Amino acid sequence: MIFRRKRREVPGLNTTSTADISFMLLVFFLVTTSMDVDKGMNRQLPPKQDEKQEMMDMDRSKVMSLALSEEGLLTIDEKPADIDKIRRQLKEFIVSTGSSHIIELKTDRKCDYDTYFHLQNEIVRSYREIRDAASKQLFGKPYSKCSVEQREQLLEKYPQRVQEVY
């Protein structure tokens, strides 16, 4: 008697639901993952200088010079100041000089980023508060509720003029 061995077939895996599961995992991770947009500072870079273009002298009374040292100490026109109390001085300077002012910001390369961004935030808050107060005075409503034309008028009156010196 000859025994024949029966060929055994290897059972296959049922992969019909694999695509469904992977699609559901993909949707799950897309929904639960936060896709934050990087935030940054809105700054207008200076125009490219031609070789023919000359540097013009600026009236120093219309320039407020802020300097951050390596230790994070702030000076305003070479006088020590506190970053947390700078907003009032900035607002007074911007309002008194009008649209021709310049805020010159000098930072040491070894200065702490937190201190630098804290100072930048104070500068931005100063402009926001000035424009909001001017908006309430001129139009009787806050800056956020102004029309595009009204905002442009306020931006012309109080432009954000920050020059960084390296």
CORQUI-V754912 format. One record per residue. N is the residue number from 1. PSI is psi in whole degrees, 0 to 359 (999 if undefined). Layout:
# CORQUI-V754912
((N | PSI) (N | PSI))
This chain:
# CORQUI-V754912
((1 | 130) (2 | 125) (3 | 124) (4 | 133) (5 | 133) (6 | 129) (7 | 126) (8 | 133) (9 | 138) (10 | 127) (11 | 137) (12 | 156) (13 | 140) (14 | 107) (15 | 19) (16 | 328) (17 | 356) (18 | 317) (19 | 320) (20 | 317) (21 | 315) (22 | 324) (23 | 317) (24 | 322) (25 | 319) (26 | 313) (27 | 318) (28 | 312) (29 | 327) (30 | 322) (31 | 321) (32 | 344) (33 | 135) (34 | 134) (35 | 74) (36 | 140) (37 | 136) (38 | 136) (39 | 149) (40 | 189) (41 | 138) (42 | 107) (43 | 141) (44 | 122) (45 | 150) (46 | 153) (47 | 156) (48 | 130) (49 | 131) (50 | 159) (51 | 332) (52 | 336) (53 | 133) (54 | 151) (55 | 133) (56 | 145) (57 | 141) (58 | 143) (59 | 117) (60 | 341) (61 | 344) (62 | 12) (63 | 126) (64 | 119) (65 | 116) (66 | 135) (67 | 132) (68 | 125) (69 | 176) (70 | 326) (71 | 355) (72 | 15) (73 | 136) (74 | 138) (75 | 140) (76 | 117) (77 | 46) (78 | 20) (79 | 134) (80 | 144) (81 | 165) (82 | 131) (83 | 322) (84 | 341) (85 | 14) (86 | 337) (87 | 318) (88 | 317) (89 | 318) (90 | 315) (91 | 317) (92 | 318) (93 | 314) (94 | 316) (95 | 320) (96 | 327) (97 | 344) (98 | 211) (99 | 356) (100 | 11) (101 | 161) (102 | 133) (103 | 114) (104 | 123) (105 | 115) (106 | 129) (107 | 142) (108 | 146) (109 | 335) (110 | 9) (111 | 147) (112 | 136) (113 | 322) (114 | 318) (115 | 316) (116 | 312) (117 | 329) (118 | 318) (119 | 317) (120 | 317) (121 | 321) (122 | 322) (123 | 314) (124 | 319) (125 | 323) (126 | 311) (127 | 318) (128 | 318) (129 | 322) (130 | 313) (131 | 324) (132 | 317) (133 | 318) (134 | 324) (135 | 318) (136 | 325) (137 | 315) (138 | 316) (139 | 353) (140 | 19) (141 | 159) (142 | 161) (143 | 324) (144 | 337) (145 | 2) (146 | 156) (147 | 172) (148 | 319) (149 | 319) (150 | 321) (151 | 318) (152 | 322) (153 | 318) (154 | 325) (155 | 327) (156 | 323) (157 | 320) (158 | 74) (159 | 150) (160 | 106) (161 | 92) (162 | 125) (163 | 124) (164 | 132) (165 | 130) (166 | 999))
